[in-house]
Amino acid sequence: MKMEELAKGDSYKIPAAHHPFMRIGLEKLDGFHDEVADLEATLADVVKLGGQDAEKKSAKLVKQLRAFEPSVTMIGQIKSGKTSLVNAMVGRPDLLPADVNPWTSVVTSLHLNAPLPDDAPTATFQFFSQGEWDYLVENGGRIGELSSRAGADEELEKVREQIAEMREKTKQRLGRKFELLLGQKHNYAELSDELVQRYVCMGDDFEDLEEEDQQGRFADITKSADLYLDAKTFPIPMCLRDTPGVNDTFMMREQITINALRDSRICVVVLSAHQALSSMDMGLIRLISNVKAREVIIFVNRIDELSDPASQVPEIRDSILQTLADNNGPENPEVIFGSAYWANMALHEDLEDIVADSATAMFNWAEASLSAETAGMETNELVWHLSGVPELYKALSERISEGPGAEILSASRKRALNLVGGVRASNAVVSMRLDGDTVEVMSPSALEKHLDKLEEKNLSFLNERMDIVFQQFGSRVDQSHKRFLDRALESLLQHLEANGEEEVWQYSPDGLRMLLRTSYQVMRRNVASTCQQVYAETASDLAETYRAAFGVAVENFTITPPASPEIPAPVSLGQTIALDLQTSWWKGWWKRRKGYRAFASGFYDLIEAETAPIVEELKVRQANEIRQKAEREMREFLGEQRGILMDISGKTEIAMDDLEEIFGITAQQERDELFEYIFEELSENEPVAIEGKG
């Protein structure tokens, strides 16, 4: 049973900056907003033609368009300045605490301009469940699993001691509430920075504070925070997802970040200019290697701390691109350099407080990067420009408008075309009846039965084809997994024969990731092809149903099938496994083995157990999710068409005296002209989605 707490937040409201210069770089999103507005205007014309039935369906389409909330996941190392960058992007420098305790593992989702009901909370905090907490405490999380599997008892004991200490401190702070809070959710009607810090950051001295004011009181057990903000800068709703750094003691953050990446099409990797893509960032490279290159943006932060950014930035850029190339990272990702510190300073009225060394670096960077177009800018606007945030906005705007934005516009236009086609068919039936013609139609009950059969047939066809796709995918994945294990074992035995048991052997699991990623890409193409074929055949069946049910030939009448669903990136392939960690306990595992047979069987069992969850994730969870998406798209398509067909069927039974009142426009010629205009409007403005290299 969930405990909901809907409470008033502190009366203090978070100040937000809304300088005009904050809109620089968002022009593409302005254009997307205008396209949405044009489509809404076209749907209003459909309502004029189709009356109340069309109005309901148009309203649903408009609601879906307005609810579109593209999400961007921010990932990076701890101390890369990621949270400060997020604060600057939303114009609230003090919103999220940037200096968090290493225990904190909260994914904070900032929902910007999301349409909400009047009574909806503006802040929601979800706590870890009892099962999640027990997994961390009893098993030591992922690190505990690895240590246990490798027989690294000493490492495992250290992990357990650290967790026991954390658990005890948490229980002391929360008292009897601790067990009750696990799995629960706190909702708040108002938002303040003190409220956020109570759940997201970590305080030290709790004894002397009032219970309600204890900063960081719930931070240890908070899993996620959803904050709803007005952001006048952004022309559309957006979600910025701030994740914990991926390098932590228990790999809890890694799993949390993987889950967050699943929910976003675009990710921004935030690196510190001091250690851009150092060896500690290999976990980040593994994660982003499984996302389309076009949907990865690298933001190198903290250039304000460089002594000579003008000369150091090109060197850092070359180093990043080389490191990515050497480690099978995304090819030619966009790399942006900037400073969250400068961005937040630009949002303040007074720039005199800027640190001296940072000001020196700023002048150095300005000489190298500013162009003639910045000559007329005010000081704060110049600082904002130098911060790199406008360039980041531009990159995000392009990817949203050309990717998920183009897709939702395309899907909405297809649905609108089908709605117009249905309204036109309905018009034809009504016009014939008004002209006194006899219209032979299928009865509503017969039509209902026909549609039931059509739905059953096409859903069965879809699932039969999907079964083939996923069976082939599962076989490829299993073969790839076994080939990797066999090759790795053979390499181990060759090493032992050549070098004996004293020299520690190393073997990269990247080959397995590449094999599995290739299998996934083949499956992705097969799913898209299957959906396109099945959806097209379903659309053809529906078009034939219009003709069979009403015996009316309508000019340009077709049913447009939906697009195949977007297949999520296989981000779970980036999960750390034992072979990625060349640590002391791996050497310990090696030293505890005696004899080739012990090495061979122990290694095979260890790596098979380590990689089996990743294989299972792809074959089962992701495959099921993809199947459900494909089926849901089909059901929605069939449901929309069923509604339109049954509406037309109803009009064939309406009394002749009421037919004149069905439509807002009764002149046949005027209706035909509007139909032609709407068809052209919806067909000609079909956007083209840009595919990046994956």
N, C-alpha and C positions, 0 to 999 in steps of 0.2 A: 504494500500500500504506500503510495507516494505522499509525502508531506509537502504541501505547497504553502509558501509564505509570500503573500502579496502585501508588501509594506511600502510605506512612503520612504523615499530616500532622503538624504539630508537636504535642507532647503537651499544650500549653496549649489548653483548651477555651473557647470563647466563652461568657461568662456571659450568661444570659438572665433578664430580669425577668418575673415572673409575678404581679404584684399583682392582687388581686381586682378592683380598679377598672378593669383593662384589658378586662374583659368587657362594660363598659357600651357599649350600642349594637349589640351582636351578638345581641340576643334573637331577631331574625327567623331568623338562621342556626341558633339553638338549635331553633326550631320546625321548620325544614327538616330538621335532624338527626333530630328525633323522627318526622317523616313517613317518612324513610328507614327508621328502625328499625321502624315499624309495617308498612311494606311487606315488610321482611325477615321479620317474624313471620308475615305472611300467606303468604309463599312457603314458610315452614316447614310451614304447614298443607297446602299443595299437595303437598309431599313425602310427607306422611302418606297422601294419597290416591293418589298416582301411583307410589310406590316409587322404584327406582333410576333409571329413565329420567327421571322428573320431577326427581329430586334433582340430576342433572347439569345440567339446563337451569336449575333454580332457582339453583344455585351460580354458574352463568355470569352470570345476571342480578344476583345479589348482588355479584359481583366487579365488574361494570360500575358499579353504584351506588357502591360504595366507592372506585372509582378516579376518580369524578367530581371534577375539579379546576378550578373556574371560575377564569379568569385576569383580572387587572386590570392594565392597562398604565398606567404613570405617565409622563406626558410633560410637558415644560416647558422653559424657558430654562435655560442654564447659570447657576449661582448663584441659582436660585430656592429652593434648599433642599430640592429634591425627594428627594435621597438621604437627608438627615437625617430627613425625614418617613418614608421607608420604614423606616429603622432604628428609629424610635420605634414604628411600627405593629407590628413584630415583637418589640419589647421588647429589642432589642440595639443600644444607642446607638453602639457602635464597630464594628459589623459591616462596613458598606460605607464606604470612604473617601469623604468628602464633598468634599474639596478636590482635585479631579482636574486633571491637566494637560489643556490644550485638545485635545491629540492623541487622548486616550483616547476610544474609540468602542465601549465594551463594553455590550451588553445583558445585564443581570444578572437572571436569573430565580430568585426565592426560592420554592422548592416547600415549602409548609408542610404538615406531617402527611401527606405523600405515602406510600402503602404501598409499601415497597421490599423486594426480596429481601435476605436476610442478607448476601450478598456484593456488593451493589450499591455503587458509589462514592457518597459524600455531597457530592462536589464534582467538576464536570467543566468544563474550560476548552477552548474550541474556538478555534483560530487561523485567521486569514484564509487563504484559499487563494492559491496563486501567481497565479491569474487575477485575483482581487480586488485583490491587491497591485499587480500590473502595471497594472491599470486606473487605479489611483490615481496611480502613479508616472509612467506613460507619457503618460496623457491628462489628468492633473490632476483626476480625478474629474468630478463633474457640473459644477463651476465651470469646469474646463478645457474641457469639451465646449461650454458656453455661450460662453466667450471665443473659442474656436476658430471656432465657427459664426458668431459676430458679427464675426470678423476683428479682435478686440481683442488684437493681438499683444503689446502691452506688459503688459496684465493677465495674459495667459497665461504670459509669461516670469516674472513675479513668482511665480505659483503654482508653476511648475516649480522655481524656485530654492528655495522653502520646502520643497517635497517632497523635493528632492535632499538638503537639509540634514537633514531628518528621517530619510531612508533611511540616510544615512551614519552618523548617531548610533546608529541601531538596529543597523546592521551591526557597528559598533565594540563595542557592548555585548554582542551575542550571538555575535559571531565566526563561526566555521564553522557553528555550529548554525542560523544565521539561515535559510538556504535550506532546511535539512532540516525546520525546525519548521513552515513554511508548510503549511497544510492538515491539520495534525496535531491531536491531542487529548490533553490530560493529565487523568487521573483520579486522585482521592485518596480514601482510605478514611476519613480524618478531616478535620475542618474546623476552621480557626482563623482569627483575624482577620489574622495575619501572612501566612498562605497567600493569603487573598483579596487583600490589598494587593500581593502579588507579581505578580498578574495584572491587577488592575483599576485601580490608581492609578499614579502616576508619581513615581519618586525621581530624585535628581540625581547623587549621588556614588556610583558603583558600584565604583570601582577598589579601595577599601580594604575591601570587604565580601567575605565568603565567598560563593561562587557560589550556594549554596542560600538565602542570607539576603538577596539583593539585592532590596530593595523596588522594585516596579514593573518588574522586569527584563523581563517579557514583555508589559507593558501595551500597547506600540505595535502588536503584532501579534495581540493577543487580540480576537476578534470577539464571543464570547458566553461567559457563565459561568452554569452551572446549579448552584445550591446547595440541598441538601436539609436542612431544619431541622424539629425538633420545636417546635411552637408551641402550648402548652397553652391559650392564650387562645382560639384559634379552634376551634369545635366540628366543623369539616369541613376536608378538604384544600382548599388555595387556592394560587394562584400569583400573587405580586406581581412584576411585570416592570418593573425600573428601566431607563429608556432614557437615552441621551445627550441633551443639549439639542439642539434642532433648528437653532440658529443657529451654524454653524461655517463655516470658510473654504472647505471643499471640498464641502459638502452631503453628505458621506458619512453623517453622523448622520441626516440627513433620511430617506435611503433605509432605513437601519437601523430608524428609528422607524416608518416606514410598514410595514415587514415585521413588526415587533412588534405593531402595531395590528391587523394581519390576524388574528393569533392570539388576540385578546381581544375579548370582547363589551362590556367596560366600560373606559372610560378616565378617568383622573383627570388633569386639567390643573393643574399646579402653577405659580402665578404669584407673583412677589414683590410685596408690598404697595406697594413703592416705585415700581414701574414696571408695574403691572398692565395688561396689554394695550396696551403702548406700540407704536409703529410696528414695533419689532423682533419683535413677536409675531404679525405677519400670517401668518407661516408656520404657526403653531399654529392660527389661526382657519381657515385653508384646510384643515388636516387634520381638525379636529373638525367642520367643516361637513358632512362626508360620513359622519358617524356619527350614529345616531339620537339625538335630543336627550335622550331618557330615559336613554341609556347614557353620557352625558357628565356628569361632576361637576367643578366648578371649585373648587380649594382655593387660597385666597389666603393665602400663607404670610408669615412674618416680620412679623406685626403687632406683635411685641414691639419692633420697631425704629421704630414710629410714635410721634410725640410725644404724640398725643391720639387713640388708636384709637376711643374712644367717638364722637367727631364725624367722624373721617376715614373709618371703615368704611362708613357709609351713602353717603358721596360716592363712594368707590371702587366700591361695588356698582353704583350708578347709572351710573357711567362704563363699567364692564364691560358691562352690559346694553345700553347705548347703542352702544358700539363693536361688539358682536356684531350688533345690529340693523342698523347702518349697513353692515356688511360681509358680510351674508348668513350669519351664524353661526347656531348652533342657537338655537331659540326657548326662552326661559325655562328655561335650564339651572339646576340647583341650584348655588348659590354658597355656599361655606363659608369662614369666616375663622378663622385660627388661627396657631399658632406651633409649628414642629417643635422649636425650642429649648426652649420651655416643656415640651413633651411629654417630651423626653429628660431634662430636669431633674427632672420628676416621677418618673421611674424611678429616680433616685438617692435614697439614704436622706436625704442632707443637702441642704437647699435654700439653705444660707447662701452658696454660691458663685455664686448668680445675679447677673448684672451689674446694677448699680444702676439704669441707665436702663431696663433690661428689667423690673425689679421695679416701677418707677414706672408703666410702660405696663400692666403686669398689673393693678395696683390700679385704674387708670383703666378698663380693659376689664371688670374684675369688677363695678364699680359699674353698668355699662351692661348687662351680659349675664346676670348670675347671677339665678336665680329662687329662690323659696321652697324648692323641692325640693333645693337644694344646701346648705341651712342646716346639716345635720348632718354634712357631709363633713369628713374629715380634710384637712390642708393639702395633702399630695401628691395626693389625689384631686381637690381643688379645682383645683389647677394643671393636672392632666390634663384636667379638664372644660374649663377655659379654653383649652387648647391646640387645641381643635376636633377632636381625633382621635375622641372618642366620636361626634360628629355625622357625621364621615366614615365611621366604622364603620357607623352606622345607615343612611346612604345606600347604602353598598355592600351591606349585608345585604338591604335591600329589593330592590335591583336584581338581586342574585343569586337570591334566593328566588322573585321574581316573574318572572324571565327564564329564564336557562339552568337554574336549579334546578327551576322548574315544568315546563320542557320535558323534563328527564330523568326526572322523576317520572311525567309523563304517558306518555312513551314506554315506561317500565318497566312501568307498569300495563297498557298495551295489550298488551305482550308477555306479561305475567302472565295477562291475560284469555284470550289465545290458548292459552297453556299449559294453563290450567284447562279451556278448551273441549276441547282435545285429550285431556286426562286423562279428562274426563267421557265423551267418545265412546269412549275405550278401556274405561272402566268398563262402558258399555252393552254393548259387544261381549262382554266377559268375562261379564257377568251373564246375557246371553242364552245363552251357551254353558253356563254353570253350571246354568241352568234347563232345559237339554236342547234348546233351540231350535236349528234349523239356521240358520247364519249364512252367507249367500252373500257372498263377498268377492272383491275383485280380487286376483289373485296378486301377490306382491311384485315380480316382474319386470315384470308389466303395469303395476303402479302406478308403478314407477320410470320406465318409458317415458312414461307419461301425464304425470308431473311434469316430465320433460325437455321435452316438447312445450309444456306450460303455461308453463314458464320461458322457453323460446325465444320463444314468442308474445308474452308480456307485456313482456319486455325489448326486443324489436323494436318493440312498440307505444310503449314509453316513449321509445326513441331516435328514432323517427319524429316523435313529438310534440315532442321536444326540438329536433330539427333545424329544425322550423318556428319555434319560439320564438327560437332563436338566429339563424336567418336574418333574421327580422324585426328582432331587436335589432341585428345587424350593419348592416343597411340604415339603421336609424334613426341609429346612431352615425356612419356615413359621411356621411349627409345633414347631421347636426348639425355635423360637422367641416367639411364643405365650406361650409355656410351661414355659419359663423363666419369662415372664411378670406375668403370673398367679401365679407362685411360689413366686416371689418377692412380689407381692401384698398380698398374703396369709401370708407371713412372716411379712410384715408391719402391717397387721391387728392384728396378734397374739401379736406382740410387743406392739401395742397400748392398747390391752386388758390387757396385763400383766403389763405394765409399765406406761400407760397413755401417755399424750402428752408432758411431760416435758423432758423426756430422749430421746436424739437424737439417731435415729436408723441408723445402717450402714448395707450395703448389698453389697457383692462383685459381680461384673459382670463377673468374671472369668468362672462361670458355663456356661454362654451364649457363651463365646468364645470357651469353650471346645466342646459344642454341635455343634456349627457352624463348628469348625475345623474337627470334626468327619464326619459331612455331606460332607464337602469338600473333605476329604480323600476318602470317598466312591465314590463320583463323579469322582475323579481323576482316581481311579481304573477302573470305568465303561467306562470312555473316552478312556483309554489305551486299554481296552479289545475290545471296539467297533472299534477303529481305526485298531487294529491288524486284526480283522476279515474282515473288509471292504477292507483294503489294500491288504490282502491276496487274497480275491476273485477277486479283480481288477487285481492283478498280474496273477492269473490263467486265467482270460478272455484274457489278453494280450498275454500270452503264446499260447493260443489256436488261437489267431488272427495270430500269426506268421505262425503257421502250415496251417491255412485255406487260408491265403493270398498268400503263396509261395509254399505250398506243399512240404516243405523240412524238413526232420527229421535230427536234429543236436544233436550229442552226448552231454550229460550233459546239455542240454538246459533247463533253467528255468528262470523265471523273479523273481528277489528278491524284495519283497515289502519293502517300507520304514518303518522306525521305527515310532511309534506313537510320536507326538510332546511332548516336555517337558512342563509340566503344572506348571505355576509359583506358588510360595508359596502365601498363602492368607494373605499377610502382613498387609492388611487393618484391620484385626482383632486386631492388636496391637494399633489401634487408641484410644486415651484417651476419655472416656465418663464420664458423670457427676458422676457416682458412684465411679470412680477411685479417685476423688478429694475430700478428707475430709478436706475442707477448711472452712473459716469463712462464705462464702456465702451459703454453703450447710446448715450450722447451721441456717443461716438467713432464708433460704427457709423453714426450719422446723418450725421456730418460727412464721412465717407469716401465717401458716395454723391453722385453728380453726375447730375442729370437725373431727371425723373419716372419714366422707364422703369427706371432703375437702382434707384430706391427701390422701385418696385412689385415687380419680379422678385426683388430681394434680400430684401425683407420676406416675400413669400409663401414663398420657399424656406426662410428662417430659421424662421418660425413653423410651417410644415408639418413640418419636420424636428424641431422642438421638441415638437410635440404628437402626432406619429405614435406614439411609444412609449406614451403614455398611452392612445391609442385602441386600439393593439394589445394592451395589457395587459387592457383591458376585453373586447375581442372574442375574444381567444384564451385567454390564461392563466386569467382569472377565469371565462369561459364554460366552459372545459374542467374547471375545478375544480368548478363547480356541477353540471355533467353527471355527473362522477364521484361526487359526493356522492349525487345522486339515484339513480344506478345502484347504488351500494354499499348504500343503504338498501333498495332493492328486493331485491338479492341476499341480504342478511341476513334479510329477511322471508321470502323463499322458502326459504332454507336452514333456518330455524327450523321452518317448517311441514313441510318435507320430512322433517326428523328426527322430528317428532311422528307424521306419517302412517306412516312406515316402522316406528316403534315399535309402533303399533297393529296394523299388518299382521303384525308378528312375533308378537304375542299371539294372533292367530287361528290360528297354527300350533303354539302351545305345547300340550303334552299336558294333558289334562283334570286329571290328578292334580297338576300344578304350578300350575294357575290360582289355587288358594286362597292360594298363597304370594306371589302377585304384589304384593298390596296389604297395607299395614299394618293397614287397617281392612276387615273383611270384611262387616260388617252393612250391607246395602243402604240401610236407612233412615238410619243414621248418616252414611253417605257422602253421601246426597242433602241432608241438613241442612247438612253442611259445605260442599257445593257452593253452596247458596243463600247461605250466610253469606259465602263468599269472593267470589261474584259481586257481592253488595251492597257489600262492603268495597272492592273494586277499582273499581266503577262510581261510587259516591257520592263518593269522595275525589279525583275528577279535578280537579287544580288548573287555574286559569285564568291564562294568561300575559297580562301587561299590555303592550300595545303602546304605545310612545312615538311622538311625532311625529318623523319622519326628515327 
